[in-house]
Amino acid sequence: MSDPRAIERLTHVEAIKVLKARYFRAVDTKDWAGLAELFCIDATLDAGVAVRDGRDEIVRTMSRALADVVSVHHGHMPEITVADDRSATGIWAMDDHLEWPTQSTERGAPVGFRGSGHYHDHYRLDHDGRWRFRSVVLTRIRIDPLAGGMATR
């Protein structure tokens, strides 16, 4: 017997994949206004340092932390579960490369790291019909410093 809601769930999964792709692109291109549109107003983000509460605080923190960083983020192998018509969860394997150009020039070698880990996301279908991040938790499994070492803040 076929599931009459299967197409609807697949449509939600595809929309969530686009949401995550936009997240990575917004971070890497420093599109902070675009990034803000991807989060619920009451979202949380935990990247391993401290939990940020609220869309404005998330974007403010990320824009400051990554202002002078060249970053490349890749997410793959999504495990997305649609819980109901308005909520879903996802786990994404991720790899990223972050380099601090000014410190790299000063040290004569790339400063930063390559990282690997997982994003654990909760999504909500918002009032305007768009999927947004309700919470994002980044757990790193590995961090490999670049030749110039880790960045100093």
N, C-alpha and C positions, 0 to 999 in steps of 0.2 A: 504494500500500500504506500502510495506517495504521500509525502508531508506537504500539505498545502501552504505551510509557512516557510518552506525551505528557500524559496526565491527571495522572500523578504529578508530572511537571515543572511543570505549571501550578499544581498544589496547592502545591508548594514556592515558586513565584514569588509566589503570593498570600500565603502565610505571611510571606515576606520583606517584602512591601509593608506588611503589618500591623506587623511589627517596626520598620520605619523610621517609620511613623506614630506608634507608641508612643514612639520615641526623641524625635521633635520635641515631642510633647505633654509628656513627662516633663521635658525641658529647660525648656520655657516655663512649666510649672506648678511647677517646682522640686520635683518628685517624685524625690528622689535615690535612695530605696530602689527605686522602680520602674525608674529608669534602670539601677541596678546589675544588676537581673535580666536586662537586655537584652544584657549583655556576657559573653563567655567569661571565665573567671577569669584567663586569660593573655592577654587582649586588649591591643591597642595603639591609641592614638589620637594622631594628628598633626594639630593645627589650625593649623599654620604657625608656632608659637612654639617648641615643643619636643615631642618624642615622649614620651608618657606610657605606661608599661608596667604592665599589670595592672589589673584591674577596680577595685580599691580606690583606686589612684592616679588613675585616670581620673575616678571619681566625686568624690573629694576635691578634685581640681584644678578640675573644673567647678563644683562647689558653692561653692567659695571665689570663683572668678572671676565667677560670675553671681549671687551672693547678693543684691546690691542692684540688679540689672539687670532691667528689663522687656524681655522678648524675645518675638519672634514669628518662628518659622521655618516656611518652606514648602519642601517637596521635591516635585519633579515630573519627569515624563518619565523614569521609571526604565528603565535598560537592564540587565536581570538575566539572568545566564547561570548555569544550574545545571550545574556541572562533573560532579558525580556524586551519589550518594545522601546525602553528608554535607557537601558544600562547594559554594559558589556565590560569584559576584562581582556587584557592582552599581555602576553610576554613576548618580548622581542630580543633576540640575540643582537649585540651591537659591537661595533669596532669604531674607534675614533682616533684621530691624530690631531694633537693640539701643539702649536708652536708659537712662541713669543718672539717675534721678529727682532725687536729692539735688543733683547737680551741675547739673542742668537748672534747679532752683529757684534755686540760687546765681547762675547766669549769666543767668537770665531768658529762656532759650531752650533748646529740647531739645538735650541733649548725648548724642552717640552716633553711630551710623552705620546706613546701609542697605548691605547687602552682597549680592553675587551670586557664584556660583561653582559648584563641583561637589564632591560627596562621592564618593570612591572607596572602596567597602566590600568586605571579604571576610567571608563568613558561614560558620558551621559549624553543622551539626545536632548539637546537644549530646546527651549521654548520656540526658537526660530526654525527648528527642524534640522539643525546642524549638529553633528557629533563633535564633542569637545572633551578635552582631558578634565577629569574630575580629580585624579591624583596620578602622579608620576613618581616612581621610585627607581633610581638607578643604582644597581649593585655591580661594582666592578670585581672581576675575577683576577684580572692581571693588569698591571701598569708597567710598561717598559720605558724608562727614560731615554730621551734622544741623546745623541753624542755629546751635546753641551750640558747635559744634566737636566734636572727639574727646574722649573721657573721659581724665582723668588718674588714674592708679592711686595 
